[in-house]
Every structure is written in C-alpha cells, then in structure tokens.
Amino acid sequence: MFTGTLTADLLLGDVHSLKGKRAVVRPIVAELRRRFDVAAAEVGDQDLHRRAQVGVAAVAGDAGQVNDVLDACERLLAERPEVTLLSTHRRLHSDTD
C-alpha cells in the first residue's frame, strides 16, 4: 500500500479578508475531495488572507495510482482561475517504510 501527500502553496486573487479567503478555499478543497476521493484540507497560512496551503493525501495499492491522483489534483489547482499555484511538494510512502 502506498500513501502520497501533496502540499500546494496558493496565491489567492482578489481577496481582502479571511472571510473572502474561506469563500475561495472551501470550494476548492470540496472539489478535490469529491472528484478524486482524497483527504484534503487547508493546512497552512490560515492567518494570511491572500495565501493558502492546501494539503492532499491519497492511498492506493501501487505508487503509479497515487502519482496519477496527485497529478490530477495538481492540475485542478493549476487550472483554477481564482488562484495562482506557486509551488507544490510531494511525498510518497509505502507500508514498508
């Protein structure tokens, strides 16, 4: 069994408050969960209104499946017009680690 994590650093567009930030980040996290059956949450920069870190975790039987799901999640984040994907960080773990 393999577990993969993706942490994405996002710059939010025209957001001027933490309430506005929630209105942008929540639908993105919900879409990641719904479309890809992953665990997803805002994991950092909660006190900054124009920045967000979103974390995604996926579990599958082989590393290729995990990488495919994380690739799709990264593409979704990169294609969202209301955010700019600044960077990503990935980790892959097997049950033998």
C-alpha positions in Angstrom: 0.0 0.0 0.0 1.2 3.5 -0.9 0.4 6.8 0.6 1.1 10.1 -1.2 0.8 13.6 0.0 0.8 16.9 -1.9 1.2 20.3 -0.3 0.3 23.2 -2.6 1.1 26.9 -1.9 -1.5 29.1 -3.4 -1.7 32.9 -4.0 -5.3 34.0 -4.0 -6.6 36.7 -6.4 -8.9 39.5 -5.3 -9.3 38.6 -1.7 -9.4 41.2 1.1 -10.4 39.3 4.2 -10.2 35.9 5.8 -13.9 35.5 5.1 -13.2 36.1 1.4 -10.4 33.6 1.6 -12.7 30.9 3.0 -15.1 31.6 0.2 -12.3 30.7 -2.3 -10.5 27.9 -0.5 -13.5 25.8 0.7 -15.0 25.1 -2.7 -11.5 24.1 -4.0 -11.0 21.7 -1.1 -14.5 20.3 -1.5 -13.9 19.7 -5.3 -10.7 17.9 -4.6 -12.4 15.6 -2.1 -15.4 15.0 -4.4 -13.6 14.5 -7.7 -10.6 12.4 -6.6 -11.7 10.7 -3.3 -8.8 12.1 -1.4 -8.3 13.7 2.0 -7.9 17.5 1.5 -7.7 20.5 3.8 -6.2 23.9 4.3 -3.1 23.1 6.2 -1.2 26.4 6.5 -1.2 30.2 6.2 -4.6 30.3 7.9 -3.9 33.9 9.2 -2.9 35.3 5.8 -5.8 36.4 3.6 -4.0 36.2 0.2 -2.1 32.9 0.7 -3.2 29.4 1.4 -1.6 26.0 1.7 -3.8 23.1 0.7 -2.8 19.5 1.6 -4.0 16.4 -0.2 -3.4 12.8 0.8 -4.2 9.7 -1.3 -3.9 6.0 -0.7 -3.7 3.2 -3.3 -2.3 -0.2 -4.0 0.6 1.0 -6.1 2.7 4.1 -6.5 1.5 4.8 -10.0 -2.1 5.1 -8.9 -1.1 7.5 -6.1 1.0 9.6 -8.5 -1.8 9.7 -11.1 -4.3 11.0 -8.5 -1.8 13.6 -7.2 -1.1 14.7 -10.7 -4.8 15.2 -11.3 -5.1 17.2 -8.1 -2.2 19.4 -9.0 -3.7 20.1 -12.5 -7.0 21.1 -10.9 -5.3 23.6 -8.6 -3.2 25.0 -11.5 -6.3 25.4 -13.7 -8.3 27.4 -11.1 -8.6 31.0 -12.3 -9.1 32.5 -8.9 -5.7 31.2 -7.6 -2.1 31.0 -8.7 -0.3 27.8 -7.9 3.1 29.0 -6.6 4.7 25.7 -5.6 4.0 22.1 -4.7 5.7 19.5 -2.6 5.1 15.7 -2.8 6.0 12.8 -0.6 5.4 9.1 -1.3 5.4 6.4 1.4 5.0 2.7 1.2 3.8 0.5 4.0 7.3 -1.0 4.2 8.9 2.4 5.1 
